[in-house]
Amino acid sequence: MQNGPEHFAKLADYILAYRASLDQRPHRPEAGYHEMLERLRESVPEQGVETGAMLEQLIGQCDDGLMSICGPRFFGWVMGASDMRGVMADMLVSGWGQNAGFHASTPAMAALEEVVEQWLLDLLDLPRDASIGFVTGATVANATCLAAARTSVLRDVGYDPDADGLFGAPEVTVLLGQDAHSSVFSALQLIGFGYNRVVRVMTDDQGRMLPEDLAGKLAASPGPKIVIAQAGQINTGAFDPFEAIVPLAKAHNAWVHVDGAFGLWARATPGLRHRTTAIEQCDSWATDGHKWLQVPYDCGFAIVRDREVHERSMTNWASYLPTIEPGDRVPSALVPELSRRARGTPVWAIIKCLGRDGIIDLIDNHCAYARRFADRVANVPGIRVLNDVVLNQIIVAFGTGDLQQRNAATKAMIAALQQDGTCFVGGASWRDQWVMRVSVSSGETRERDIDLTADTVVAIWREMAEQKGTRD
């Protein structure tokens, strides 16, 4: 039997063994992209193969080209670790094969999504009548929210962009901080606003928007306006000062959108929510499920205060589609897609298993781990922590010479750590210097992993410094 139970059993055994091995596997791929491409490249098969042979080839050829993203010491980016409870629910989603675009054709999936919508609004303490579109991730969540913003601010001045497009539309001024994430610019490109036609607001040394500069630029910007704020700067973890900037924006009738891919989850924990004071007064919020909530890819949330404008900017309808009754929540009316998988189901599973207390513990622990790592390396000569560790992000620079020497030392450290494989870290440019980024976001990470990573960083740095001293 081509799809017999023995194949599913073997696949489950492999997945469980793979996850169990992640603590011991190098936190890097053993084989690179070009090697994998050469290994996998073949002509279109003329005849099919048996299911078991297909699985054996797929696993055998790909296994050493996998990044240990779900491992306990993956700190390269904020990615989460695809909690196995969510993986199991995601396997059900694939097995059920439901197109979750409409409530009438897939009632169970639509109902789950509506329940999860209310759970998320409760956990994040956002307006309970807001709407949530379940999308692929924060980039599409930002684009969806900004499309709703575009609809709202242009309709306020008598123009309907959904019907008439942007040809001849009144100019909309988009204001955002100098340190906005690249996904915001991608979203602006997708909705026709472009990534260059923005007004950049000055930021402080942590990447927080300066209210006084925003005030001046709002005053100098006639017509419709959208302000894009940030919860959790990608390098520093910093939050824009919402208490100051939201009233400024509202005084100028601006729509305020929040890019909170991971930082919005600070709302869920009492120890961090003070950093988001007044964020609930904004008009839309974008965040991820496959980051801090540990849901398997792909899962993001586009949250909009005004459900009617959200639906107006997204609705896709044709006569062959199910009838929409007044008051029905239609999943496809809140996202760009008509056909999609049931993304709300693994979210339901994770929230059900973790509960509010588990989510609070997860976030609080990660932030404590970030502080612990920073404390363990900050006093080592030649290592500098460059940010205030207010969330789960740490940026570190190495070396003591001029900027060029420090950049070279930092890049060399990142390369050495990635080659070592004990942990995986990434790099970025911050304030014209190269930094090592440590993002604590894996549900598998424990205090011992932080200590092992910090010890490895210090040991490799001291070895590099000693070798340099010997050469000198």
Rosetta blueprint (number, residue, H / E / L):
1 M L
2 Q L
3 N L
4 G L
5 P H
6 E H
7 H H
8 F H
9 A H
10 K H
11 L H
12 A H
13 D H
14 Y H
15 I H
16 L H
17 A H
18 Y H
19 R H
20 A H
21 S H
22 L L
23 D L
24 Q L
25 R L
26 P L
27 H L
28 R L
29 P L
30 E L
31 A L
32 G L
33 Y H
34 H H
35 E H
36 M H
37 L H
38 E H
39 R H
40 L H
41 R L
42 E L
43 S L
44 V L
45 P L
46 E L
47 Q L
48 G L
49 V L
50 E L
51 T H
52 G H
53 A H
54 M H
55 L H
56 E H
57 Q H
58 L H
59 I H
60 G H
61 Q H
62 C H
63 D H
64 D H
65 G H
66 L L
67 M L
68 S L
69 I L
70 C L
71 G L
72 P L
73 R L
74 F E
75 F L
76 G L
77 W L
78 V L
79 M L
80 G L
81 A L
82 S L
83 D L
84 M H
85 R H
86 G H
87 V H
88 M H
89 A H
90 D H
91 M H
92 L H
93 V H
94 S H
95 G H
96 W H
97 G L
98 Q L
99 N L
100 A L
101 G L
102 F L
103 H L
104 A L
105 S L
106 T L
107 P H
108 A H
109 M H
110 A H
111 A H
112 L H
113 E H
114 E H
115 V H
116 V H
117 E H
118 Q H
119 W H
120 L H
121 L H
122 D H
123 L H
124 L L
125 D L
126 L L
127 P L
128 R L
129 D L
130 A L
131 S E
132 I E
133 G E
134 F E
135 V E
136 T L
137 G L
138 A H
139 T H
140 V H
141 A H
142 N H
143 A H
144 T H
145 C H
146 L H
147 A H
148 A H
149 A H
150 R H
151 T H
152 S H
153 V H
154 L H
155 R H
156 D L
157 V L
158 G L
159 Y L
160 D L
161 P H
162 D H
163 A H
164 D H
165 G L
166 L L
167 F L
168 G L
169 A L
170 P L
171 E L
172 V L
173 T E
174 V E
175 L E
176 L E
177 G E
178 Q L
179 D L
180 A L
181 H L
182 S H
183 S H
184 V H
185 F H
186 S H
187 A H
188 L H
189 Q H
190 L H
191 I L
192 G L
193 F L
194 G L
195 Y L
196 N L
197 R L
198 V L
199 V E
200 R E
201 V E
202 M L
203 T E
204 D L
205 D L
206 Q L
207 G L
208 R L
209 M E
210 L L
211 P H
212 E H
213 D H
214 L H
215 A H
216 G H
217 K H
218 L H
219 A H
220 A L
221 S L
222 P L
223 G L
224 P L
225 K E
226 I E
227 V E
228 I E
229 A E
230 Q E
231 A E
232 G L
233 Q L
234 I L
235 N L
236 T L
237 G L
238 A L
239 F E
240 D L
241 P L
242 F H
243 E H
244 A H
245 I H
246 V H
247 P H
248 L H
249 A H
250 K H
251 A H
252 H L
253 N L
254 A L
255 W E
256 V E
257 H E
258 V E
259 D E
260 G L
261 A L
262 F L
263 G H
264 L H
265 W H
266 A H
267 R H
268 A H
269 T L
270 P L
271 G L
272 L L
273 R H
274 H H
275 R H
276 T H
277 T L
278 A L
279 I H
280 E H
281 Q H
282 C L
283 D L
284 S E
285 W E
286 A E
287 T E
288 D E
289 G L
290 H L
291 K L
292 W L
293 L L
294 Q L
295 V L
296 P L
297 Y L
298 D L
299 C L
300 G E
301 F E
302 A E
303 I E
304 V E
305 R L
306 D L
307 R H
308 E H
309 V H
310 H H
311 E H
312 R H
313 S H
314 M H
315 T L
316 N L
317 W L
318 A L
319 S L
320 Y L
321 L L
322 P L
323 T L
324 I L
325 E L
326 P L
327 G L
328 D L
329 R L
330 V L
331 P H
332 S H
333 A H
334 L H
335 V L
336 P L
337 E L
338 L L
339 S L
340 R L
341 R L
342 A L
343 R L
344 G H
345 T H
346 P H
347 V H
348 W H
349 A H
350 I H
351 I H
352 K H
353 C H
354 L H
355 G H
356 R H
357 D H
358 G H
359 I H
360 I H
361 D H
362 L H
363 I H
364 D H
365 N H
366 H H
367 C H
368 A H
369 Y H
370 A H
371 R H
372 R H
373 F H
374 A H
375 D H
376 R H
377 V H
378 A H
379 N L
380 V L
381 P L
382 G L
383 I E
384 R E
385 V E
386 L L
387 N L
388 D L
389 V L
390 V L
391 L L
392 N L
393 Q E
394 I E
395 I E
396 V E
397 A E
398 F E
399 G L
400 T L
401 G L
402 D L
403 L H
404 Q H
405 Q H
406 R H
407 N H
408 A H
409 A H
410 T H
411 K H
412 A H
413 M H
414 I H
415 A H
416 A H
417 L H
418 Q H
419 Q H
420 D H
421 G L
422 T L
423 C L
424 F E
425 V L
426 G E
427 G E
428 A E
429 S E
430 W E
431 R L
432 D L
433 Q E
434 W E
435 V E
436 M E
437 R E
438 V E
439 S E
440 V L
441 S L
442 S L
443 G L
444 E L
445 T L
446 R L
447 E H
448 R H
449 D H
450 I H
451 D H
452 L H
453 T H
454 A H
455 D H
456 T H
457 V H
458 V H
459 A H
460 I H
461 W H
462 R H
463 E H
464 M H
465 A H
466 E H
467 Q H
468 K H
469 G H
470 T H
471 R H
472 D L
